[in-house]
Amino acid sequence: MRIAQADSTEEFAGITNFSKLKEVDLNETPTMQNRRLRERLDALTKTVELGRRYFPHCSDVLDKFLIEESTDLIFLETGTPEDQRVKRMRFSELKEDVRKAFTKDKAAVAAIASSASSSSSPRYEGRGRQANRKAKLSR
């Protein structure tokens, strides 16, 4: 969250901060209000961009869900008991899809990290040479 500067948005700064009522500055000019809201929008946009970059599979699953489903909270809470059961099942499926996508994203990051560490092996060879020199000097 610090990377994306999402700390500046009340929703993501922490539960304790969010639960407090926000004071309203009645002397705030429309220009200042627009600037504050723009900064908030930019921070949230950056958070989404970083999420898409580091979690592409999760982003795809969520995008697909947003396109296919009505995610309006009122829609999810209304309907017959049968409709609500179907919606709960769909929500469970979505959770499982996101979990699988997250696993794929973690595996991709692990693969990148392992290939990066294997490509940096010359650095470890240098440490080995230093250790060999120390061993020769101590003889």
C-alpha positions in Angstrom: 0.0 0.0 0.0 2.9 2.4 0.7 4.2 1.8 -2.8 0.9 2.9 -4.3 0.5 5.7 -1.8 -2.9 4.3 -0.9 -2.3 5.4 2.7 -3.7 8.8 1.7 -7.1 7.4 1.1 -9.2 6.9 4.2 -10.5 3.5 3.2 -7.0 2.0 3.0 -5.2 3.9 5.8 -6.4 1.4 8.3 -9.5 0.2 10.0 -9.0 2.4 13.1 -8.6 5.5 10.9 -11.5 4.7 8.7 -13.9 4.1 11.6 -13.4 7.7 12.8 -15.8 10.3 11.3 -14.0 12.6 8.9 -14.1 16.2 9.8 -15.4 18.5 7.1 -13.5 21.7 6.4 -16.2 24.2 5.7 -13.6 26.7 4.6 -12.1 24.4 1.9 -12.3 26.0 -1.5 -13.7 24.0 -4.5 -10.2 24.2 -5.9 -8.6 22.6 -2.8 -11.4 20.0 -2.7 -10.8 19.1 -6.4 -7.1 18.8 -5.8 -7.6 16.6 -2.7 -10.1 14.4 -4.6 -7.8 14.2 -7.6 -4.9 13.1 -5.4 -7.1 10.4 -3.9 -8.2 9.2 -7.4 -4.5 9.2 -8.5 -3.5 7.1 -5.5 -6.3 4.6 -6.1 -5.5 4.4 -9.8 -1.9 3.7 -9.0 -3.0 1.0 -6.6 -5.1 -0.7 -9.3 -2.2 -0.4 -11.8 0.2 -2.0 -9.4 -2.3 -4.7 -8.6 -2.7 -5.4 -12.3 1.1 -5.5 -12.7 1.8 -7.9 -9.8 -1.4 -9.9 -9.9 -2.4 -10.3 -13.6 -4.3 -13.5 -13.2 -6.3 -12.2 -10.2 -7.0 -9.0 -12.2 -8.3 -11.1 -15.1 -10.7 -13.1 -12.9 -12.0 -9.9 -11.3 -12.4 -8.1 -14.6 -14.3 -11.1 -16.0 -16.6 -11.1 -12.9 -17.3 -7.4 -13.2 -18.2 -7.7 -16.8 -20.4 -10.7 -16.4 -22.1 -10.0 -13.1 -24.1 -7.2 -11.5 -22.0 -6.4 -8.5 -24.4 -3.8 -7.1 -24.8 -4.5 -3.3 -28.6 -4.0 -3.5 -28.8 -6.6 -6.2 -26.8 -9.1 -4.1 -29.0 -8.6 -1.1 -32.4 -8.9 -2.9 -34.2 -11.8 -4.4 -35.9 -15.0 -3.3 -34.1 -17.4 -1.0 -33.3 -19.5 -4.0 -31.7 -16.5 -5.8 -29.7 -15.7 -2.7 -28.5 -19.3 -2.5 -27.4 -19.1 -6.2 -25.6 -15.8 -5.6 -23.8 -17.3 -2.5 -22.7 -20.2 -4.7 -21.5 -17.9 -7.4 -19.6 -15.9 -4.8 -18.0 -19.1 -3.5 -17.0 -19.9 -7.0 -15.5 -16.5 -7.5 -13.5 -16.8 -4.2 -12.1 -20.1 -5.5 -11.3 -18.6 -8.9 -9.4 -15.7 -7.2 -7.6 -18.2 -4.9 -6.4 -20.2 -8.0 -5.4 -17.0 -9.8 -3.5 -15.8 -6.8 -1.7 -19.2 -6.6 -0.7 -18.7 -10.3 0.5 -15.2 -9.6 2.6 -16.4 -6.7 4.1 -19.2 -8.8 4.9 -16.7 -11.5 6.7 -14.4 -9.0 8.5 -17.3 -7.5 9.7 -18.4 -11.0 10.9 -14.9 -11.7 12.7 -14.7 -8.4 14.4 -18.1 -8.9 15.5 -17.2 -12.4 16.8 -13.9 -11.1 18.7 -15.6 -8.3 20.2 -18.2 -10.7 21.3 -15.5 -13.1 23.1 -13.7 -10.2 25.2 -16.8 -9.5 28.5 -15.0 -10.6 28.1 -12.8 -7.5 28.1 -16.0 -5.4 31.2 -17.2 -7.2 32.9 -14.0 -6.2 32.1 -14.8 -2.5 33.5 -18.2 -3.0 36.8 -16.8 -4.3 37.0 -14.5 -1.3 36.5 -17.5 1.0 39.2 -19.4 -0.9 41.6 -16.5 -0.5 40.9 -16.4 3.2 41.5 -20.1 3.6 44.8 -19.8 1.7 45.9 -16.9 3.9 45.0 -18.7 7.1 47.3 -21.7 6.1 
